[in-house]
Amino acid sequence: MSHLEIGHLSKNFAGKEILKNIQLTVEEGEFVTILGPSGSGKSTLFHIIGGLLTPAEGSVQLDGQEITGERGHISYMPQQHSLFPWRTILQNVLLGQELTGKTDKERALDMIEKAGLAGYENELPDALSGGMKQRAAFVRALLSPQSLILLDEPFSALDDFTRQDMQEWLQSIWMKYKKTILFVTHNIEEALFLSDRIAILSTKPATVIKEFKIPFGRPRKKDLFFSSQFLDLKQEVSKWIINGVGEGEQDERNH
Ligand SMILES: Nc1ncnc2c1ncn2[C@@H]1O[C@H](COP(=O)(O)OP(=O)(O)OP(=O)(O)O)[C@@H](O)[C@H]1O
């Protein structure tokens, strides 16, 4: 079970308001994406949800339980894969489970195979390509006991070809394991392709200015990118990103 509820969240750094009154829910099994420009505060929001930072105001609740400022409730996958270079892929993948004292090697090997990494379980991360390392990191997040996974721009370092393959792969694995996912990206197409719902963040300070429910059926295929419905929605989302900037930024633009 995992139902995330973020209520009235605000955060300042050195007196500067970064997040303002953020409100967002993620239902169990839902794939929700936070879409916002660089520097808008997406990582700060994730750090608060993961308990690495405390907010100035507001709360984070998981399944009705207050977890604000607490670590360990959520599986977090950062932008870089963060695999330990001295541990094999299998040892890396088992890490989340090791921390809770109970490992399931058979399940790990099965998921490594499903991630297209069979034969690499005893290799060190350096032997894998960028996309393969991301898949290994994602298997580790999937195997950890927490059912809510935060994915912070996991594909940003990958080339476009690998990225599209990874999006399809992530969708298939999410459909199979039905984890609850909160995803961050500044790539509109990626957000539209993967999400059930998109929350758009403004900047300076960041707040949720608009939510879109994404109507496309699943599984989604690459040709979706060329459908008129997809392109129309992309245009609508882009308008919100371009026009929905905070007051400070509007002022800067007008000068
Ligand atoms: N520890 C900190 N101390 C002071 N300012 C910070 C700190 N962490 C983040 N900031 C500021 O908060 C703002 C939001 O940063 P954050 O990293 O959350 O944005 P982001 O949307 O994740 O950016 P990107 O997309 O580039 O990764 C930035 O202006 C950043 O300089």
Ligand as a Chemical Component Dictionary entry (heavy atoms), coordinates in Angstrom:
data_LIG
# 
_chem_comp.id                   LIG 
_chem_comp.type                 NON-POLYMER 
_chem_comp.pdbx_formal_charge   0 
_chem_comp.three_letter_code    LIG 
# 
loop_
_chem_comp_atom.comp_id 
_chem_comp_atom.atom_id 
_chem_comp_atom.alt_atom_id 
_chem_comp_atom.type_symbol 
_chem_comp_atom.charge 
_chem_comp_atom.model_Cartn_x 
_chem_comp_atom.model_Cartn_y 
_chem_comp_atom.model_Cartn_z 
_chem_comp_atom.pdbx_ordinal 
LIG N1  N1  N 0 21.108 23.578 0.165   1  
LIG C1  C1  C 0 20.772 24.662 -0.531  2  
LIG N2  N2  N 0 21.110 25.894 -0.090  3  
LIG C2  C2  C 0 20.745 27.016 -0.771  4  
LIG N3  N3  N 0 20.028 26.998 -1.911  5  
LIG C3  C3  C 0 19.666 25.802 -2.412  6  
LIG C4  C4  C 0 20.009 24.569 -1.751  7  
LIG N4  N4  N 0 19.497 23.532 -2.465  8  
LIG C5  C5  C 0 18.873 24.104 -3.536  9  
LIG N5  N5  N 0 18.968 25.442 -3.497  10 
LIG C6  C6  C 0 18.377 26.383 -4.471  11 
LIG O1  O1  O 0 17.012 26.056 -4.629  12 
LIG C7  C7  C 0 16.600 26.167 -5.983  13 
LIG C8  C8  C 0 15.993 24.871 -6.443  14 
LIG O2  O2  O 0 17.004 23.849 -6.519  15 
LIG P1  P1  P 0 16.676 22.344 -6.935  16 
LIG O3  O3  O 0 17.969 21.615 -7.033  17 
LIG O4  O4  O 0 15.639 21.806 -6.025  18 
LIG O5  O5  O 0 16.032 22.555 -8.383  19 
LIG P2  P2  P 0 15.716 21.501 -9.519  20 
LIG O6  O6  O 0 14.405 21.890 -10.081 21 
LIG O7  O7  O 0 15.851 20.119 -9.010  22 
LIG O8  O8  O 0 16.891 21.825 -10.525 23 
LIG P3  P3  P 0 17.478 20.902 -11.715 24 
LIG O9  O9  O 0 16.348 20.595 -12.627 25 
LIG O10 O10 O 0 18.499 21.831 -12.332 26 
LIG O11 O11 O 0 18.085 19.699 -11.063 27 
LIG C9  C9  C 0 17.844 26.581 -6.780  28 
LIG O12 O12 O 0 17.778 27.996 -6.964  29 
LIG C10 C10 C 0 18.985 26.221 -5.867  30 
LIG O13 O13 O 0 20.067 27.106 -6.045  31 
# 
loop_
_chem_comp_bond.comp_id 
_chem_comp_bond.atom_id_1 
_chem_comp_bond.atom_id_2 
_chem_comp_bond.value_order 
_chem_comp_bond.pdbx_ordinal 
LIG N1  C1  SING 1  
LIG C1  N2  SING 2  
LIG C1  C4  DOUB 3  
LIG N2  C2  DOUB 4  
LIG C2  N3  SING 5  
LIG N3  C3  DOUB 6  
LIG C3  C4  SING 7  
LIG C3  N5  SING 8  
LIG C4  N4  SING 9  
LIG N4  C5  DOUB 10 
LIG C5  N5  SING 11 
LIG N5  C6  SING 12 
LIG C6  O1  SING 13 
LIG C6  C10 SING 14 
LIG O1  C7  SING 15 
LIG C7  C8  SING 16 
LIG C7  C9  SING 17 
LIG C8  O2  SING 18 
LIG O2  P1  SING 19 
LIG P1  O3  DOUB 20 
LIG P1  O4  SING 21 
LIG P1  O5  SING 22 
LIG O5  P2  SING 23 
LIG P2  O6  DOUB 24 
LIG P2  O7  SING 25 
LIG P2  O8  SING 26 
LIG O8  P3  SING 27 
LIG P3  O9  DOUB 28 
LIG P3  O10 SING 29 
LIG P3  O11 SING 30 
LIG C9  O12 SING 31 
LIG C9  C10 SING 32 
LIG C10 O13 SING 33 
# 
